[in-house]
Amino acid sequence: MFFDTDSSAILLLEDGTYFEGLSFGAVGTISGEVVFNTGMTGYQEVITDPSYYGQLITFTYPEIGNTGVNYEDNESSHPSVKGVIARQISKTPSNWRHEISFENWLKDENVVGIHGIDTRSLVRHIRESGSLNGIISSESKYSIAELFSLLKKSPSMSGLNLVDKVTTKSAFNANSSCPVAFDMRIKNTQTIPYKVVAIDFGIKQSILDRLVAHGCEVTVLPANAEISDVLALSPEGVFLSNGPGDPSTVDSGINLAKNLIEYKKLPVFGICLGHQILGLALGGNTFKLSYGHRGLNHPCGLNGKVEITSQNHGFALNSESLNPEKVKITRFNLNDQTVAAISVIDRPFFGVQYHPEASPGPRIEEDERYYAFFTSAMSAFTYFYYAECLVKLTGLGVADKLVKLSNESICQSG
């Protein structure tokens, strides 16, 4: 019998499979795509990551909530997920940084949760069946038939544009780095900052932190920004952010990326959805993964080099759709050989499918190189621009050599 106690809850999947458990967080009924993250840490960063917008997140680690919640580690101001699915939650946080318990935080943020279910069985089911929508309910007023009827109204992630739900409504500046005092990563030593425009498709706070830490002064623009909005700020580089939903539906971002490619005068760096948008602008196409990549230990590499990466995406670029005369694939996901990183031949445009900023995930010097390469590209491209101007003004052979050398420098892939 469902809802036999006041704390009962149910997770119902679109194929009719259901799991009975206990309610935590807010009381309510909510539906969305059921996904899973295999990380052992970082539940707070996952829940506040805008790329998870509208999803029901399953944590495979057996217990979550044991370190509570602190507001410094949020990736956005509020949770992005609709619901949380867990095996067990800790009601007594134990961490010197915690400010509120996990359960009370979810209550305050109106996030519905269910725990006490066999999450291993759920994950195996999703891996075998592919992506499934589901509905969590802790309200006894609904019958199974009524919940199933509500679930049928939940849209498929394919063809769904969610960027408009998470992007900023107006431009803002991001010029401060990670506030955590014990952060031992690279700190900003740049005297004159690089001027960067970041397009917000659902940008994580930790990405802004890393850009600032590498010497960037960042102006964040809404997802519907046009190239005229970008150029009006006289940037030295453009960053395309992560975000939720189907990348092929983000027409404004794809058009902007196409215009930036045609403009040719600014380095472009994309992460996750931004990487996919760059690939789409280059003539590629994307497809939905069977159950996505979400975790902290996904191996990526090429030519004998492997790095362990943090990932969160449900779509990927089709490798066969990318023109090898224009685009170089620089990394593959070694679990399924999907595209993990690209660069544009002869231009400083590049993207990575995974998250070099981690948060959560492994933080290694190897991942810092993407941000370093972006700033190096901006330095070299500025040098290239002035050398090119010198050629036009003077026709000097020396300046001509400068153009050739600087162009070679900025086009070397990391």
Secondary structure as the mmCIF struct_conf table of DSSP 4:
data_model
#
loop_
_struct_conf.conf_type_id
_struct_conf.id
_struct_conf.beg_label_comp_id
_struct_conf.beg_label_asym_id
_struct_conf.beg_label_seq_id
_struct_conf.end_label_comp_id
_struct_conf.end_label_asym_id
_struct_conf.end_label_seq_id
TURN_TY1_P TURN_TY1_P1 PHE A 2 PHE A 3
BEND BEND1 THR A 5 THR A 5
TURN_TY1_P TURN_TY1_P2 ASP A 6 SER A 7
STRN STRN1 SER A 8 LEU A 13
TURN_TY1_P TURN_TY1_P3 GLU A 14 ASP A 15
BEND BEND2 GLY A 16 GLY A 16
STRN STRN2 TYR A 18 GLY A 25
STRN STRN3 ALA A 26 ALA A 26
STRN STRN4 THR A 29 ASN A 37
BEND BEND3 MET A 40 THR A 41
HELX_RH_AL_P HELX_RH_AL_P1 TYR A 43 THR A 48
HELX_RH_3T_P HELX_RH_3T_P1 PRO A 50 TYR A 52
TURN_TY1_P TURN_TY1_P4 TYR A 53 GLY A 54
STRN STRN5 LEU A 56 PHE A 59
BEND BEND4 TYR A 61 PRO A 62
STRN STRN6 GLU A 63 ILE A 64
TURN_TY1_P TURN_TY1_P5 ASN A 66 THR A 67
STRN STRN7 VAL A 69 VAL A 69
HELX_RH_3T_P HELX_RH_3T_P2 TYR A 71 ASP A 73
BEND BEND5 GLU A 75 HIS A 78
BEND BEND6 LYS A 82 LYS A 82
STRN STRN8 GLY A 83 ALA A 86
BEND BEND7 ARG A 87 ARG A 87
STRN STRN9 GLN A 88 ILE A 89
BEND BEND8 LYS A 91 THR A 92
TURN_TY1_P TURN_TY1_P6 TRP A 96 ARG A 97
STRN STRN10 ILE A 100 ILE A 100
HELX_RH_AL_P HELX_RH_AL_P2 PHE A 102 ASP A 108
TURN_TY1_P TURN_TY1_P7 GLU A 109 ASN A 110
STRN STRN11 VAL A 112 HIS A 115
BEND BEND9 GLY A 116 ILE A 117
HELX_RH_AL_P HELX_RH_AL_P3 THR A 119 SER A 129
STRN STRN12 LEU A 132 SER A 137
TURN_TY1_P TURN_TY1_P8 SER A 140 LYS A 141
HELX_RH_AL_P HELX_RH_AL_P4 ILE A 144 LEU A 151
TURN_TY1_P TURN_TY1_P9 LYS A 152 LYS A 153
BEND BEND10 SER A 154 SER A 154
HELX_LH_PP_P HELX_LH_PP_P1 PRO A 155 SER A 156
BEND BEND11 MET A 157 MET A 157
TURN_TY1_P TURN_TY1_P10 SER A 158 GLY A 159
HELX_RH_AL_P HELX_RH_AL_P5 VAL A 163 VAL A 166
BEND BEND12 THR A 167 THR A 167
BEND BEND13 LYS A 169 SER A 170
STRN STRN13 PHE A 172 ALA A 174
TURN_TY1_P TURN_TY1_P11 ALA A 181 PHE A 182
BEND BEND14 ARG A 185 ARG A 185
BEND BEND15 THR A 191 ILE A 192
STRN STRN14 TYR A 194 ASP A 200
BEND BEND16 PHE A 201 GLY A 202
HELX_RH_AL_P HELX_RH_AL_P6 GLN A 205 ALA A 213
TURN_TY1_P TURN_TY1_P12 HIS A 214 GLY A 215
STRN STRN15 CYS A 216 PRO A 222
TURN_TY1_P TURN_TY1_P13 ALA A 223 ASN A 224
HELX_RH_AL_P HELX_RH_AL_P7 ILE A 227 LEU A 231
TURN_TY1_P TURN_TY1_P14 ALA A 232 LEU A 233
BEND BEND17 GLU A 236 GLU A 236
STRN STRN16 GLY A 237 LEU A 240
BEND BEND18 PRO A 244 GLY A 245
HELX_RH_3T_P HELX_RH_3T_P3 PRO A 247 THR A 249
HELX_RH_AL_P HELX_RH_AL_P8 ASP A 251 TYR A 263
BEND BEND19 LYS A 265 LEU A 266
STRN STRN17 VAL A 268 ILE A 271
TURN_TY1_P TURN_TY1_P15 CYS A 272 CYS A 272
HELX_RH_AL_P HELX_RH_AL_P9 LEU A 273 ALA A 281
TURN_TY1_P TURN_TY1_P16 LEU A 282 GLY A 283
STRN STRN18 THR A 286 LEU A 302
TURN_TY1_P TURN_TY1_P17 ASN A 303 GLY A 304
STRN STRN19 LYS A 305 LEU A 317
HELX_RH_3T_P HELX_RH_3T_P4 SER A 319 SER A 321
BEND BEND20 LEU A 322 LEU A 322
TURN_TY1_P TURN_TY1_P18 PRO A 324 LYS A 326
STRN STRN20 VAL A 327 ASN A 333
TURN_TY1_P TURN_TY1_P19 LEU A 334 ASP A 336
STRN STRN21 VAL A 339 VAL A 344
TURN_TY1_P TURN_TY1_P20 ILE A 345 ASP A 346
BEND BEND21 ARG A 347 PRO A 348
STRN STRN22 PHE A 349 VAL A 352
BEND BEND22 GLN A 353 TYR A 354
TURN_TY1_P TURN_TY1_P21 PRO A 356 GLU A 357
BEND BEND23 SER A 359 GLY A 361
HELX_RH_AL_P HELX_RH_AL_P10 GLU A 365 THR A 394
HELX_RH_AL_P HELX_RH_AL_P11 GLY A 397 ILE A 410
TURN_TY1_P TURN_TY1_P22 CYS A 411 CYS A 411
#
